[in-house]
Amino acid sequence: MDVVFVPIHEGGHLLFRFFGEFISVAGGTFLQLAVPLMLATYFFFQRQAQGVAFCLFFMFEQFLPIATYMADARAQELPLLTIGDGDDVIHDWNYLFGKLGLLQHDTQIAGTLRIAGWLGMLGVVAWFVWRGTRSTAATEKDV
């Protein structure tokens, strides 16, 4: 599923490039998380709990590859993807953490994000199961 989000991430860089380098670099991760969140919002207003759960689950799942990328900020061992000229490729999180003065904390931030991703996914599953048991109990009560 993560491969589906690669073009969304790269598209975020292109979409936000007009707002400067920092926003353009951050825009990849922003769009990677914003797309499933916007879809979840759509399904929420359509009162489609399955769609909300699916989209929120995959939004939180994206915390895991983002955390892996963050944890690589200093080491820069992961292969990098880009659109266009490969000579201009930079490591998003090395750049962002460097600009924010947080580069030495890359693995700690990544670990926290990874935990948040797992908690979010478990929370979505728990909510969906709770919602299902609640509606089943209401249906049995009506019978």
Backbone as ProteinMPNN parsed JSONL, in Angstrom:
{"seq_chain_A": "MDVVFVPIHEGGHLLFRFFGEFISVAGGTFLQLAVPLMLATYFFFQRQAQGVAFCLFFMFEQFLPIATYMADARAQELPLLTIGDGDDVIHDWNYLFGKLGLLQHDTQIAGTLRIAGWLGMLGVVAWFVWRGTRSTAATEKDV", "coords_chain_A": {"N_chain_A": [[0.825, -1.201, 0.0], [2.051, 1.171, 0.596], [3.38, 1.977, -1.701], [1.448, 3.157, -3.238], [1.257, 5.644, -2.1], [3.593, 6.957, -2.776], [3.598, 8.475, -5.293], [1.768, 10.408, -4.463], [3.112, 11.646, -2.345], [5.369, 12.656, -3.741], [4.011, 14.317, -5.5], [3.121, 16.232, -3.722], [5.422, 17.717, -3.234], [5.679, 19.008, -5.7], [3.231, 20.404, -5.833], [3.435, 22.24, -3.715], [5.671, 23.742, -4.322], [5.712, 26.403, -5.047], [5.675, 27.894, -2.787], [8.099, 28.2, -1.616], [11.284, 26.687, -0.678], [11.393, 25.213, 1.822], [8.662, 24.733, 2.473], [7.944, 23.351, 0.178], [9.524, 21.022, 0.382], [8.508, 19.959, 2.785], [5.936, 19.653, 1.938], [5.581, 17.223, 0.603], [5.312, 15.159, 2.556], [3.196, 16.3, 3.934], [1.049, 16.234, 2.028], [0.906, 13.495, 1.669], [-0.206, 12.672, 4.073], [-2.455, 14.281, 4.19], [-4.184, 13.607, 2.061], [-5.439, 10.981, 2.623], [-6.709, 11.845, 4.98], [-8.424, 13.888, 4.088], [-10.079, 12.353, 2.456], [-11.208, 10.692, 4.419], [-12.65, 12.612, 5.801], [-14.513, 13.318, 3.842], [-15.937, 10.85, 3.648], [-16.923, 10.782, 6.242], [-18.821, 12.879, 6.27], [-20.55, 11.76, 4.481], [-21.579, 9.828, 5.965], [-20.424, 7.26, 6.091], [-19.08, 4.92, 7.687], [-17.277, 2.794, 7.244], [-15.644, 3.729, 5.168], [-14.5, 5.953, 6.429], [-13.057, 4.68, 8.492], [-11.286, 3.052, 6.98], [-9.781, 4.984, 5.537], [-8.689, 6.581, 7.624], [-7.236, 4.617, 8.978], [-5.243, 4.023, 7.062], [-4.071, 6.52, 6.861], [-2.836, 6.753, 9.387], [-1.206, 4.513, 9.123], [0.635, 5.415, 7.329], [2.339, 6.845, 8.907], [4.336, 5.082, 9.613], [6.175, 4.462, 7.339], [6.98, 7.109, 7.008], [8.22, 7.611, 9.448], [10.358, 5.839, 9.22], [11.766, 7.071, 7.148], [12.325, 9.516, 8.408], [14.019, 8.616, 10.49], [16.258, 8.033, 9.081], [17.489, 10.383, 8.542], [20.039, 11.477, 9.346], [21.841, 9.379, 8.673], [21.278, 8.838, 5.975], [20.902, 6.584, 4.24], [18.874, 5.343, 2.872], [17.425, 4.662, -0.354], [16.648, 7.359, -2.516], [13.78, 8.868, -3.997], [12.627, 10.768, -6.782], [11.027, 13.319, -8.76], [11.698, 14.228, -11.963], [14.855, 15.84, -12.477], [17.417, 13.915, -11.248], [19.714, 14.84, -10.078], [19.225, 16.912, -8.391], [18.114, 15.915, -6.105], [17.19, 15.76, -2.709], [17.42, 14.712, 0.708], [14.493, 14.652, 2.331], [13.939, 14.758, 5.165], [16.451, 15.136, 6.296], [17.011, 17.661, 5.378], [14.747, 19.131, 6.436], [14.841, 18.633, 9.271], [17.418, 19.591, 9.68], [17.145, 22.335, 9.071], [15.417, 23.027, 11.121], [16.934, 22.606, 13.328], [16.944, 20.11, 14.51], [18.194, 17.811, 13.773], [19.894, 16.029, 15.162], [18.109, 14.637, 16.663], [16.697, 12.867, 15.14], [16.127, 10.043, 15.199], [14.776, 9.745, 17.626], [12.49, 11.342, 17.256], [11.407, 9.99, 15.098], [10.867, 7.505, 16.304], [8.862, 8.23, 18.122], [6.878, 9.064, 16.33], [6.396, 6.65, 15.042], [5.281, 5.124, 17.124], [2.982, 6.676, 17.559], [1.707, 6.215, 15.119], [1.125, 3.415, 15.253], [-0.544, 3.448, 17.529], [-2.606, 5.052, 16.559], [-3.576, 3.463, 14.402], [-4.441, 1.176, 15.833], [-6.333, 2.43, 17.445], [-8.237, 3.275, 15.533], [-9.14, 0.78, 14.576], [-10.18, -0.236, 16.989], [-12.23, 1.647, 17.46], [-13.839, 1.16, 15.227], [-14.61, -1.518, 15.631], [-15.931, -1.229, 18.105], [-18.01, 0.46, 17.305], [-19.301, -1.239, 15.543], [-20.136, -3.333, 17.269], [-21.825, -1.918, 18.893], [-23.854, -1.142, 17.11], [-24.788, -3.663, 16.398], [-25.785, -4.569, 18.841], [-27.864, -2.74, 19.171], [-29.5, -3.461, 17.029], [-30.212, -6.086, 17.758], [-31.674, -5.497, 20.001], [-33.892, -4.25, 18.953], [-35.2, -6.345, 17.778]], "CA_chain_A": [[0.0, 0.0, 0.0], [2.91, 2.351, 0.665], [3.75, 2.382, -3.059], [0.372, 4.041, -3.703], [1.461, 6.971, -1.551], [4.811, 7.586, -3.306], [3.279, 9.582, -6.199], [1.092, 11.465, -3.702], [4.193, 12.351, -1.652], [6.139, 13.428, -4.729], [3.12, 15.367, -5.984], [3.096, 17.287, -2.713], [6.57, 18.599, -3.486], [5.351, 19.84, -6.859], [2.101, 21.261, -5.499], [3.818, 23.299, -2.777], [6.951, 24.35, -4.69], [5.575, 27.854, -5.224], [5.709, 28.52, -1.466], [9.468, 28.19, -1.113], [11.927, 25.378, -0.571], [11.021, 24.5, 3.039], [7.272, 24.273, 2.33], [7.954, 22.357, -0.893], [10.071, 19.766, 0.924], [7.529, 19.471, 3.763], [4.684, 19.389, 1.237], [5.454, 15.812, 0.253], [4.74, 14.446, 3.703], [1.894, 16.905, 4.225], [0.031, 15.696, 1.123], [0.841, 12.064, 1.957], [-1.131, 12.507, 5.194], [-3.673, 15.054, 3.96], [-5.101, 12.928, 1.129], [-6.367, 10.062, 3.317], [-7.506, 12.595, 5.948], [-9.505, 14.54, 3.335], [-11.024, 11.294, 2.065], [-11.935, 10.308, 5.638], [-13.609, 13.692, 6.055], [-15.59, 13.134, 2.868], [-16.749, 9.703, 4.065], [-17.605, 11.159, 7.478], [-20.02, 13.646, 5.923], [-21.447, 10.851, 3.763], [-22.01, 8.871, 6.988], [-19.927, 5.947, 5.679], [-18.075, 4.592, 8.698], [-16.242, 1.932, 6.685], [-14.725, 4.598, 4.432], [-13.761, 6.741, 7.429], [-12.101, 3.787, 9.152], [-10.281, 2.661, 6.005], [-8.904, 6.123, 5.239], [-7.933, 6.944, 8.822], [-6.264, 3.556, 9.229], [-4.101, 4.182, 6.164], [-3.351, 7.744, 7.215], [-1.939, 6.4, 10.493], [-0.223, 3.555, 8.617], [1.687, 6.184, 6.649], [3.31, 7.298, 9.903], [5.429, 4.112, 9.696], [7.236, 4.767, 6.379], [7.49, 8.452, 7.28], [9.152, 7.455, 10.565], [11.57, 5.206, 8.678], [12.453, 8.135, 6.403], [12.845, 10.453, 9.415], [15.122, 7.992, 11.223], [17.385, 7.976, 8.157], [17.902, 11.756, 8.216], [21.497, 11.646, 9.477], [22.57, 8.318, 7.968], [20.964, 8.981, 4.551], [21.209, 5.324, 3.582], [17.743, 4.912, 2.054], [17.405, 5.195, -1.729], [15.723, 8.485, -2.629], [13.001, 8.982, -5.227], [12.343, 12.149, -7.151], [10.414, 13.571, -10.056], [12.561, 15.146, -12.714], [16.305, 15.704, -12.453], [17.911, 13.194, -10.083], [20.873, 15.524, -9.494], [18.744, 17.889, -7.409], [17.393, 15.215, -5.046], [17.666, 15.94, -1.332], [16.725, 13.901, 1.714], [13.509, 15.563, 2.932], [14.04, 14.922, 6.612], [17.747, 15.737, 6.615], [16.823, 19.094, 5.12], [13.786, 19.73, 7.374], [15.398, 18.603, 10.626], [18.57, 20.489, 9.693], [16.64, 23.719, 9.139], [14.76, 23.225, 12.417], [17.891, 22.345, 14.398], [16.524, 18.865, 15.17], [18.8, 16.675, 13.084], [20.443, 15.069, 16.116], [16.98, 13.944, 17.31], [15.922, 12.199, 14.092], [15.636, 8.714, 15.583], [13.792, 9.889, 18.705], [11.249, 11.846, 16.654], [10.877, 8.887, 14.296], [10.298, 6.518, 17.224], [7.603, 8.775, 18.633], [5.908, 9.022, 15.236], [6.063, 5.243, 14.82], [4.342, 4.757, 18.203], [1.718, 7.368, 17.265], [1.08, 5.503, 14.006], [0.539, 2.176, 15.753], [-1.68, 3.782, 18.4], [-3.686, 5.526, 15.69], [-4.179, 2.318, 13.705], [-5.183, 0.394, 16.822], [-7.489, 3.23, 17.841], [-9.236, 3.213, 14.457], [-9.718, -0.567, 14.609], [-11.0, -0.317, 18.204], [-13.434, 2.453, 17.226], [-14.684, 0.497, 14.245], [-15.183, -2.691, 16.305], [-16.894, -0.711, 19.085], [-19.162, 0.955, 16.558], [-20.003, -2.419, 15.02], [-20.811, -4.041, 18.358], [-22.912, -1.045, 19.351], [-24.973, -1.218, 16.165], [-25.32, -5.019, 16.499], [-26.595, -4.611, 20.073], [-29.082, -1.963, 18.917], [-30.324, -4.258, 16.128], [-30.765, -7.195, 18.528], [-32.648, -4.925, 20.934], [-35.085, -3.931, 18.171], [-35.857, -7.588, 17.323]], "C_chain_A": [[0.865, 1.259, 0.0], [3.293, 2.873, -0.716], [2.695, 3.331, -3.645], [0.634, 5.48, -3.265], [2.709, 7.674, -2.085], [4.471, 8.705, -4.289], [2.545, 10.729, -5.493], [2.135, 12.306, -2.979], [4.961, 13.234, -2.627], [5.3, 14.558, -5.318], [3.009, 16.522, -5.009], [4.258, 18.256, -2.867], [6.269, 19.551, -4.637], [4.251, 20.85, -6.537], [2.515, 22.458, -4.648], [5.116, 24.017, -3.153], [6.889, 25.862, -4.84], [5.666, 28.615, -3.9], [7.095, 28.508, -0.83], [9.971, 26.785, -0.866], [11.468, 24.588, 0.653], [9.612, 23.916, 2.914], [7.184, 23.209, 1.235], [8.453, 21.011, -0.386], [9.081, 19.157, 1.914], [6.219, 19.067, 3.088], [4.485, 17.945, 0.829], [4.785, 15.019, 1.364], [3.363, 14.997, 4.043], [0.81, 16.303, 3.338], [-0.167, 14.199, 1.337], [-0.134, 11.776, 3.099], [-2.472, 13.201, 4.939], [-4.664, 14.335, 3.052], [-5.997, 11.925, 1.855], [-7.227, 10.771, 4.366], [-8.667, 13.305, 5.257], [-10.543, 13.52, 2.875], [-11.84, 10.817, 3.264], [-12.997, 11.349, 5.972], [-14.797, 13.592, 5.11], [-16.516, 12.006, 3.305], [-17.504, 9.984, 5.358], [-18.902, 11.899, 7.163], [-21.012, 12.845, 5.093], [-22.012, 9.772, 4.689], [-21.657, 7.435, 6.594], [-18.757, 5.57, 6.586], [-16.953, 3.711, 8.15], [-15.196, 2.755, 5.935], [-13.875, 5.44, 5.368], [-12.68, 5.882, 8.058], [-10.965, 3.407, 8.205], [-9.279, 3.798, 5.781], [-8.076, 6.543, 6.452], [-6.883, 5.891, 9.158], [-5.039, 3.764, 8.351], [-3.39, 5.514, 6.348], [-2.356, 7.443, 8.343], [-0.876, 5.39, 10.057], [0.926, 4.292, 7.935], [2.683, 6.792, 7.63], [4.532, 6.374, 9.927], [6.508, 4.354, 8.638], [7.803, 6.176, 6.555], [8.511, 8.39, 8.408], [10.455, 6.811, 10.104], [12.413, 6.234, 7.935], [13.067, 9.149, 7.368], [14.092, 9.884, 10.104], [16.391, 7.908, 10.378], [17.98, 9.353, 7.871], [19.407, 11.965, 8.31], [22.257, 10.629, 8.631], [22.427, 8.434, 6.446], [21.357, 7.734, 3.761], [20.082, 4.828, 2.681], [17.879, 5.439, 0.631], [16.337, 6.281, -1.816], [15.033, 8.474, -3.985], [12.768, 10.452, -5.517], [11.615, 12.184, -8.487], [11.341, 14.548, -10.762], [14.028, 14.798, -12.562], [16.786, 15.062, -11.16], [19.093, 13.855, -9.416], [20.469, 16.483, -8.387], [18.052, 17.241, -6.215], [18.049, 15.487, -3.688], [16.861, 15.01, -0.43], [15.799, 14.851, 2.474], [13.79, 15.833, 4.402], [15.408, 15.398, 7.064], [17.643, 17.243, 6.462], [15.934, 19.733, 6.191], [14.332, 19.764, 8.797], [16.611, 19.52, 10.739], [18.149, 21.94, 9.83], [16.023, 24.031, 10.505], [15.699, 22.996, 13.602], [17.59, 21.061, 15.165], [17.2, 17.625, 14.602], [19.324, 15.614, 14.048], [19.355, 14.265, 16.827], [16.156, 13.127, 16.31], [15.348, 10.856, 14.527], [14.611, 8.784, 16.714], [12.447, 10.368, 18.157], [10.594, 10.734, 15.844], [10.234, 7.824, 15.188], [8.967, 6.966, 17.786], [6.516, 8.726, 17.564], [5.463, 7.588, 14.966], [5.054, 4.766, 15.88], [2.979, 5.407, 17.948], [0.981, 6.681, 16.118], [0.409, 4.218, 14.453], [-0.661, 2.449, 16.653], [-2.87, 4.264, 17.581], [-4.372, 4.389, 14.963], [-5.0, 1.457, 14.663], [-6.438, 1.127, 17.28], [-8.6, 3.195, 16.804], [-9.919, 1.846, 14.457], [-10.638, -0.716, 15.823], [-12.306, 0.462, 18.034], [-14.388, 1.726, 16.296], [-15.353, -0.742, 14.841], [-16.234, -2.246, 17.313], [-18.162, -0.254, 18.394], [-19.986, -0.206, 16.023], [-20.751, -3.179, 16.095], [-21.982, -3.228, 18.89], [-24.106, -1.143, 18.421], [-25.593, -2.616, 16.164], [-26.217, -5.144, 17.727], [-27.903, -3.855, 19.876], [-30.035, -2.744, 18.014], [-30.979, -5.425, 16.89], [-31.841, -6.704, 19.488], [-33.976, -4.648, 20.225], [-35.865, -5.188, 17.783], [-36.704, -8.15, 18.374]], "O_chain_A": [[0.461, 2.293, -0.532], [3.508, 4.072, -0.889], [3.018, 4.202, -4.451], [0.277, 6.423, -3.97], [2.869, 8.875, -1.869], [5.005, 9.805, -4.145], [2.685, 11.888, -5.883], [2.061, 13.535, -2.991], [5.175, 14.418, -2.367], [5.821, 15.637, -5.602], [2.824, 17.668, -5.419], [4.109, 19.46, -2.659], [6.562, 20.744, -4.564], [4.337, 22.015, -6.926], [2.005, 23.563, -4.836], [5.612, 24.827, -2.37], [7.919, 26.532, -4.766], [5.728, 29.844, -3.894], [7.239, 28.779, 0.362], [9.204, 25.823, -0.844], [11.179, 23.398, 0.531], [9.395, 22.742, 3.215], [6.414, 22.257, 1.367], [7.865, 19.974, -0.693], [8.842, 17.95, 1.877], [5.48, 18.233, 3.611], [3.35, 17.481, 0.72], [3.814, 14.298, 1.133], [2.462, 14.239, 4.4], [-0.241, 15.902, 3.837], [-1.28, 13.692, 1.203], [-0.812, 10.749, 3.09], [-3.508, 12.747, 5.425], [-5.872, 14.445, 3.258], [-7.218, 12.005, 1.717], [-8.354, 10.348, 4.621], [-9.779, 13.322, 5.784], [-11.743, 13.793, 2.902], [-13.038, 10.565, 3.135], [-14.108, 11.006, 6.377], [-15.946, 13.759, 5.521], [-17.735, 12.175, 3.332], [-18.61, 9.478, 5.549], [-19.954, 11.586, 7.72], [-22.185, 13.207, 5.009], [-22.805, 8.925, 4.275], [-22.466, 6.519, 6.739], [-17.6, 5.864, 6.288], [-15.799, 3.865, 8.548], [-13.998, 2.5, 6.058], [-12.68, 5.625, 5.139], [-11.525, 6.296, 8.151], [-9.799, 3.44, 8.598], [-8.068, 3.584, 5.832], [-6.887, 6.83, 6.318], [-5.773, 6.224, 9.572], [-3.911, 3.69, 8.839], [-2.209, 5.624, 6.018], [-1.187, 7.824, 8.27], [0.242, 5.413, 10.573], [2.067, 3.831, 7.968], [3.765, 7.214, 7.223], [5.639, 6.822, 10.227], [7.68, 4.447, 9.004], [8.981, 6.408, 6.279], [9.553, 9.041, 8.338], [11.534, 7.198, 10.551], [13.635, 6.261, 8.079], [14.199, 9.59, 7.169], [15.091, 10.583, 10.277], [17.482, 7.73, 10.918], [18.883, 9.474, 7.043], [19.992, 12.581, 7.419], [23.216, 10.985, 7.947], [23.376, 8.15, 5.715], [22.051, 7.817, 2.748], [20.311, 3.98, 1.818], [18.392, 6.539, 0.425], [15.25, 6.138, -1.255], [15.635, 8.112, -4.996], [12.719, 11.277, -4.605], [11.595, 11.206, -9.236], [11.715, 15.578, -10.202], [14.405, 13.626, -12.522], [16.579, 15.619, -10.083], [19.455, 13.483, -8.3], [21.288, 16.829, -7.535], [17.463, 17.942, -5.393], [19.271, 15.45, -3.54], [15.76, 14.582, -0.777], [16.264, 15.748, 3.178], [13.869, 16.983, 4.832], [15.518, 16.012, 8.126], [18.124, 18.002, 7.303], [16.303, 20.745, 6.786], [14.29, 20.803, 9.456], [16.815, 20.156, 11.773], [18.73, 22.69, 10.615], [16.099, 25.162, 10.984], [15.3, 23.175, 14.753], [17.942, 20.939, 16.338], [16.808, 16.504, 14.924], [19.206, 14.42, 13.772], [19.665, 13.302, 17.528], [15.028, 12.74, 16.615], [14.186, 10.566, 14.244], [13.682, 7.977, 16.76], [11.395, 9.861, 18.546], [9.377, 10.554, 15.893], [9.169, 7.301, 14.858], [8.041, 6.164, 17.912], [5.369, 8.387, 17.855], [4.289, 7.34, 14.694], [4.085, 4.08, 15.552], [1.943, 4.76, 18.104], [-0.246, 6.578, 16.147], [-0.734, 3.949, 14.086], [-1.68, 1.765, 16.556], [-4.013, 3.92, 17.88], [-5.601, 4.339, 14.903], [-6.119, 1.056, 14.343], [-7.484, 0.51, 17.481], [-9.775, 3.095, 17.155], [-11.143, 1.765, 14.351], [-11.74, -1.253, 15.71], [-13.37, -0.019, 18.425], [-15.594, 1.677, 16.54], [-16.531, -0.991, 14.586], [-17.318, -2.827, 17.37], [-19.266, -0.55, 18.852], [-21.216, -0.166, 16.043], [-21.875, -3.627, 15.87], [-23.005, -3.784, 19.289], [-25.246, -1.218, 18.879], [-26.798, -2.75, 15.951], [-27.284, -5.754, 17.661], [-28.944, -4.289, 20.368], [-31.249, -2.696, 18.211], [-32.159, -5.714, 16.69], [-32.809, -7.415, 19.758], [-35.047, -4.792, 20.815], [-37.058, -5.109, 17.491], [-37.331, -9.189, 18.172]]}, "name": "protein", "num_of_chains": 1, "seq": "MDVVFVPIHEGGHLLFRFFGEFISVAGGTFLQLAVPLMLATYFFFQRQAQGVAFCLFFMFEQFLPIATYMADARAQELPLLTIGDGDDVIHDWNYLFGKLGLLQHDTQIAGTLRIAGWLGMLGVVAWFVWRGTRSTAATEKDV"}
